Amino acid sequence: MAHYCNPLNIGYKYQHIRKLRDGGLGENCVCREAADPSMILFKGRYYLFPSMTAGFLSSGDMVNWEYHSFLSEMPVCDYAPDVRAVGEYMYFSASRRDEPCSFFRTKDPLTQPFEEIPGSFPFWDPNLFPDDDGKLYFYWGCSDEEPIYGAEMDPETMQRKTDPVVLIDSHMERIGYERKGHDHTLPGRPYIEGVWMTKHEGRYYLQYAIPGTEFNIYCDGVYVSEAPLGPFKLARNNPFSYMPGGFMPGAGHGSTMEDPEGRLWHTASMRISCNHMFERRIGIWKAGFDKDGDLFCDQRYGTWPVNTDTPAYADPDWMLLSYGKKVTASSGTDPEAAVDENCQTWWKAGSGRPGEWILLDLGREYLVNAVQINFMDDGIEEEFVPGETAYSVAGDIRAIDRRPKKTCWKLEGSLDGNEFSVIEDKMNAETDLPHDCVIREDGIRTRYLKLTVGELPYNETPCISGFRVFGKADGELPRQTEDVDALPDGALNMIVSWKEDDAVGHNILWGYAPDKLYHSYMVFGRNSQNIGALIEGEPVYIRVDAFNEAGITGGKVVQLKAGEQNEDS
């Protein structure tokens, strides 16, 4: 049994970003970013290539990841790196809109440099797909004005064999999840981007990201065809990767991979977007195909510890214990923000001196199995990275800071609040893990948890957006959610409400059939939610599950009926 917790516990590189203002350069913004991940299994090992990482990661178990720099010059500043296994080679490409983009390949990225195959045309958000018959296809597109394109490629020269074919475009007037804004509330055309092709039982599943990476509703939809270049039809289960609620939302622009046991996994971008709209992280979730060929992704408890051995939609092993609990700190502002399950709020210490601490009182003794410590960046004052080659993206002048960094801390536990014992000591760590997760499979009995912060990158003031604790409490499960109403709000929206209760939180599940409740929206502290991800004309079935520290109680299924109050199904 092995566990990990999203956002993924890896090092996230800092970028220095200077905006062009009135013909000159504005202030320097410093924040972390990794996004647009491609994950593949290549010669028995997992590889993860995110944007703005200046390298890649590898793993033997999808839990513990090791960072690697490229062994040759690569376009590390080009967004949306795509990787695929084609025969004995791993192929790599990335986005460069205004000039031809090259392809690169290697037989072993850990020991051999990538060799370049000069490109012949520009593209953005690429995806290479080798079919079973030996033919090679290529998909690309990232725009709020243009569609997604595809073409067949010559595997020897990596030149196009066919003219580009228009495959899919946005249809926000009838597809609710394609609308922009928080919970799909803004006008304007969305970005359609981030394609990835998966083949299953002879059918082609073209996945795409929409409507914008800075929104909580960034997601991956899917079209299906009998041929690699279409025509494509919108799948009924959409968006298949969608996580608008919980600690860190967002589940768009990703990739889908099969492991050696035949299980599917989907990785995608998660949103912070406080310092900069491209301030993002990486998540991995269980995916699969059901008996009808519907592609799904399990994100019901998508930022809680994931057991890699259990099937999709199994209940989590451990429940959230920290939400809304009492927090004190050595200094600073808003310590309670560290336990509000919102990555966009945080405790900020009163100084940048080592030794600042935050103390969490769980209220009583628990068996604690996991603690995730989420550091945030707030107002880093640092000169533009020296010695790095700047590059321009959307009018910004940027550089990736590749200099070594450290994130150091110590976690202690106590039963009485007076005598503390060390759970994990990383005060002398050489690693920089801003979303580190301490796992104790057998559990530790404790009531108080104290985090003391040591060295941080740029000597910044400590900020904690999530001091998140997981375990399993004794006690009764929550009562089943009562008086659930699901009322239409136009053709593409519904308002789901229920009777107030004493549950810690609720998960709203829905889908186009009672046994296909694949979508979810986790909420805390309220008993209603507007959901704008519906597809015009599709039936909708809804269930509201309640959870507390002891476990989950499933709700009853109701059906959305246009113009009518819903009845129990």
N, C-alpha and C positions, 0 to 999 in steps of 0.2 A: 504494500500500500504506500502510495506517495501522493503528496498534496502540493499544490501551488495556489497562489492567490493573485487575481488581477487587480490593478495593473501588474504586468509581469515584472518579476524581481530581477531586473537587469540594470546595467549602467546606461543612463540616458545622457547623451552629449549635450553640452551647452552650445548655444549659438549666440553670437553677438550680432544684433540687428540694428542698423541705422536707417531710418526712413529719410527719403529725399523730401525736403520741404522748401518751397520757394526758391528753387534752384540751388539750395545748399543741403548740408547734412544735418539732421536733427539729433536728438539725444540717443545715446546707445541703450538699447534694451537687451538684457541678458536673461535667457531662459532656456530650459531644456526642451528637446523635441526628439521624438521617434514616431514614425507613422507609416502608413501605406505598406504594411509588411507582406512580403512573400515568404512562405514557409514550405519547404519540400523535404522529403526523405530521399537522401542520395547516398547510395552505397552503405546503407545500414545506419546512417547518422542523420539527425535532424539539423536543418540549416534555416536560419532566420535572417532575412535581409530587410531591415527597415530603412526608410528615408533618414537622411541627416545623421547617420551613425558612423560615417567615415570608416566603415568596415562591416563585419557581419558576426553572427553568433552561431555556435553549434552546441548540440546537446545529444546525450545518449538516451534521455528519458523525458524530454520536454519539461522538466522541472528545474534542473541545474544547467545554466547556460554559460558558455565560455566565449569571451569576446576575442576576435581576431582582426588584426589589421590586414589590409590587402598586401600581397607580396609584389605588386606592381602598381604603376599609376593607373587609377581608375576614376571615372567621373563621379566621385563621392558627393558632389554638390548638385547632381542631377536628381530630381525627385522621382519617387515611385519605382525603386529598383525591382525588376522582374527577374526571377530565376526559375529555370526548368531543367529537369533531367531529360536529356535527349541522347539515347544510346549510352556511350561511355562518358559523355561530357555533361558538365553543368554549364548552361548558357545563362548569360547575364545581359541585361540592357536597362537603360534608364532614360528619363525624359529630357529632351532638349528641343523646345518648340521651334526655334528659329534657324536651326542648321541640322544637317543629317546626323542621326544618332547611330553610333556603332554598336555592334554586338561583340560580346566577349565570351570566351569559353575556356574551361580547364577540366582536366580529368581528376584533379584533387585540389580544392581551394586551400587546404591546410598546408600543402607542401609545394604546390606549383603555382606560378603566376598565371593570371588569365592572359590569353592571347587575343589580340584585337582583330575583328573582322570589320573592315570599314563599312559604314552605313551609306545608304543611298537616298534616304528621305527623312525628314524630321517627324517626330511623333511625341505624344505625351501620354503617360500612364500606359505603358506597354504590357502585353501578355502574349507569350509564346506558347503554342499548344501542339505537341506531337500526337497525331492520331494513330490508331492501331494499324492502319494500312501503310504506314511509313510516310504519309504526307504531313507537311508541316504548315501550321496556320499561325497568323499573327493578328492580334486585336489591339486597338488603341483608341484613345479619345479622352479629353478632359476639357469641357467647355460648357458655358451656359447659353451657347448659340449653335454649336455643332453637335452632331450625333456621334455614336460609337461606330467605328469602321472595322472591317476585317479584310484579310487577303490571304491567299495561299502564298507560301514562300518556297524558294528554291533552297533545299537543305545544304547544298554544296556552297553556294555563293551568298546566301542570306539576302538575296534580292527578291523583290516581289515577282511572283509568276503571274499574278492577275491584278487587274485594277482594283482599287479599294471599293468595297461594297458597304453601303449604309445598312447597318444591322438593327439598331434600336435608337430611339430618341425619347425624350421626356414627354409625358402626357399628364401634366399636373392638374388639368381640368377634370380628370376622371380617376387619377391615382393619387390618393390623399397623401401618402408618405413621400411623394416627390415634391411637396411644397416646403418652402424654406421657413426659417425662424424657429424660435423655441416652441416646441409642440406644434409645429407647422402653421404658424400664425402670420407669416410675412408674405407680402405679394412679391412678384418678380420671378423670372425664370430660374430654375435650379441649375447647379452644376451636375452634369452627368459624366461619370468618370470611373476610373479604377476597375477595369474589367478583369475577369478571371474565368477561364473555361474549365469545366469538369465534365467528363463523359461517364454516364452510368447506364448500363444495360442498353447500349446502342443509341441513347439520346444525349443531346448536347445541352448543357446547362450553362448559359452565359450570364455570369454574375456581374453586377455593376453597382457603383456607389452613387449615392444621391442623398440630400440636396446640397449639403455644404458641411465641411469638416468642423466648423466652429459651433455647430448647433448640437443640442442634446439628442436630436433625432437623426443624426448622421447614420446611415444604414446601408445595407447591401440588399438589393433586390435581385430577381433572377428571371430570365426568359428561357424558354425551352424550344428545341428544334430537333428535327430528324436528320439535319445535315449541318456541318460545321460552319457554313456561311448562310444558314437560314433557308427559308424565312423563319423568324422567331416569333413565338407567342408568349405573352405574359403568363407566368405560372400562377396557379391559384393561391398557393401559400406565399404571400408576399407582405412586407419585406421579410426575407427569411432570416436575416441577421439584423436585430433591432433591439436596442437596450436604452430606452430614453430615461429611465429612472435609476435609483441607487446611488452609491457613493461617487462613482465616476462613470457617466453615461457615454454613449457613442459606440457604434459597432459597425463602422463603414470602411470601405476601401481595404479589402482583405484578400485572403486566399484560402482555398480549401484543399486539404491534404489527407491522404489515406495512410494510416500507419501499418506496420507489418501484420497486425491482427485483423486488418480490414476495417478498422474503425475510422470514421472521418473526424477531422478537426478543422475548425475555422479560426483564423486569426484576423484581427482588424484593428483600426485606430480607435482610441478612446480620447475624449475631449476634456481639457482643462480650460484653455483659451482665456486666461486672465491677463498674463503679461503680454501675450500676443495671440492672434487667432490661430496660429500654427503651433501653439503649446499643447503637445499631444503625447499620448502614451500607447502601449501595446497591450491587447488582451487576446487570450486564446480560450476557445470554448468547444465543447463537444458538438458534433454535427452528425448528420446522417440522412438517409433516404428511407421513407416509410414504404409500406407495401404498395402504395399507389404511385410511387415515384416522386413524391413531394420531398424536396430538399428542405431540411430544417436545421436550426441551430439552437441549442439549449442555453438560454441566458436568463432563466428565471431567477437564479441567485448568482448572477454573473460576476459579482465582485466579492464573493465569499470563497473560502478555500474549496478547491476542486479536488476530489479524489480521482486520480487518473484511472483507477481500476473499475469504477462503477459505470453503468450505462448512462446514456443521456436521459435526462429527466428523473433520475434518482434523486431523492431528497438529499440535501447536504448532510455531511457527517456531523458538522458542528453549527450551532446557531450563534447569531450576533448577541454579545453580552454587554457591549459598551454604549449602545445608543442612549443618549440623554442622561448619562450618569454624571455624578458630581466630579468636577475637575478643578484642581487648584494648580497654581504655577508659581515659580520663583519670582516672576515679574511679567510685565507686558500686558497685552490686551486679549480679550475674547478666548480664554482657555476652553470655554464650553464649545467653541466651534470645532474643536478637535474630535468631538463625539457626536456631531449632528448629521453625519453621513452625507456630507456635501463637500466635494473636493474644491469648491470655489470659495470656501470660507476657512479661516485658519487662526490658530493662536500664534501671536508674534511676541517673542520675548522682548524684554526691555533693553537688552544689550546683546552684542555679539561675542561676549566673553565666554570661554568654555565654562561649563558648570551650570548653565541655566537648565531648569528642570520643569517637568509637568507631571502631576500626580493624579492618577485616576482611582476613584473609589467605586468599586462595582456594587457596593451596598451590602453585600454579604459574601460569604465564601463560595467560590465556584471551582470546578475543575476546568482549567483553561488549557486549550490545545493549540491555539494560534494567536499571535499578536502581529498585526501588520502596522508598520510605522511609516507614515507618508509625510515626507518633507515637502515644503512648498518654497518657492522663490518669491521674494517681495522686495522690489526696489534695490536690486543689486547695483552698486555703483562701481563700475570697472571700465577702464579704458578699452578701446577696441583692441581685439586680439593682435598682438604684435607678431610679425613674421608669417601670418597666414595670408593666403591669396583670397581677396574679397571677391564675391560674385553677386550678381544682381538677380533678384526674384521679385516680380511684381512691384518694381520700383524701390525695393529694399536693397541696401548693401549689407551683405552678410558674410560671416566667417564662422566655421566650426572650430571650437577650442579643443584641441587634442591634447593639451597638457594634462598630466595626471592630477586627479582630484581625490579627496578623501571625505567621506561622510562617517563620522565617528560618534558613538553613543554607547550608553550602558542601560540595560533594562533590569530592574530589580522587582521582586515581589515580596509581599508581606501579608500576614494574616491579621495583624493588629494595628498596622500603621506606624509602628515604632521600630521593630526589628525587621530589617530587610535582608534578603539573600539575592545573590546575583543569578539571573536567569540567562542573560546573554551579555557578554562584555566585548564591545567592538570599539573601545576607546583607542586602541592602537591599530585599528584596521587599515589596510592598504586599499580597500575597496571604496567605491562611490556608488551606493545603492540607495536611491531616494525613496524606494517603495519596498524596503526590506521586510521580510516576513519570517518570524521566528515560529517554527513548528515543533510541537511536542506531542507526538502521537499518543503517548500514554497519559498526557495531561499533567498539570501542576496545580495543586490546590493553593489558591491565593484569593485575597480580597482586594488588596491595593497593588497597583502597578505604577512604578516610577521610572520615567525616562529622563536620563541626564545626558545632555548634549555636549559633545566635545568639539573636535575640529570639523569645520564645514568648508566647502568651496568658497573662495573669495573672502573668507572670514565673515561671511554674512550672518545676519541676525537669525537665530533659529526660528523657523515657522513650521508648525505641524498642522496639516489639513485633515489628517485622519490618524487617531490613536485607537485602532480598531481591534477588538478582542473577541475571540470566538471560542466556544466550548458547548457543553450540553448541560443544561440545568435540570435539577429535579423539579417536579411540580406538574401541575395540570396543563394540558394543551389549551390554547385559546378556544373560546366558543366559536362555533361556525358563524360566519358572517351572515347577518340577517338583513332583510328588506333591500335586497339588491335590485336597483333599477338601472337599465341601460336604455337611454333615450337618444334618438337621432338628433343631431344638430346640423342639418343640411345633409347632402348626399355623402360627404366624406368624413364626417365627424360624429362622435357619440360622446355623451356624458354618462359616466358610470358613477353611481353613488350607492351608499350603503349606510346602515344604522351605525352610529358611533359605538365603539366598544373599547375594551381595555387591551387589545392586542398591541404588540410592539410595532407592527407594521402590516401591510397588506400587499399582495401580489395580484394584480389584475391580469387575467389570462384571457386570450380570445383567439378565434380562428374561424375558418369558413365552415367547419363541421364540429359537432360536439366532441368528437374524438381527435380533433386536430387543433387543440388550443396551444399552438406553438409560440404565439407572441406573448410578451409580458411587459408590465409596467409596475415597478416596485415603488410604493409610496410610504411615507412616514408622516404622522401627525395630521392627517386629514382623512375625510371619508368621502371624497369625490375626486374625479379626475377627468379632464377632457382628453380624448384620444382622437387624433386627426389623421390616423394612418390607414383609413379604410379605402377600399376600392369600390367604385361605383357599381352597383348591381349585384355585388357579392353578398351572400348571407353572412351574418356574424353571430357567433355564439360566445358567451362571456361567462367566466367564473371568477369569483373574488376569494382567494385564499387568505386566511389570517395566520400570522406567525408570532410566536413569542420566544422566550429563551429556552423553552422546553421542546418546541417543535412546531409543526405545521398542521393546520386543520383545513382540509379542502372544502370549498364552497359548493353550492348548487349551480348548475348550468342554467342560464337564461338566454333567450334569443332576442336579438335586436330586430324589431319589426317597424318599418318606416311608418311614422305617424301614429303609432300606438304605444301604450305602455306595455312593457314586456311581461310575459308570464313564465313561470317555471317550466323548464323543458323536461 
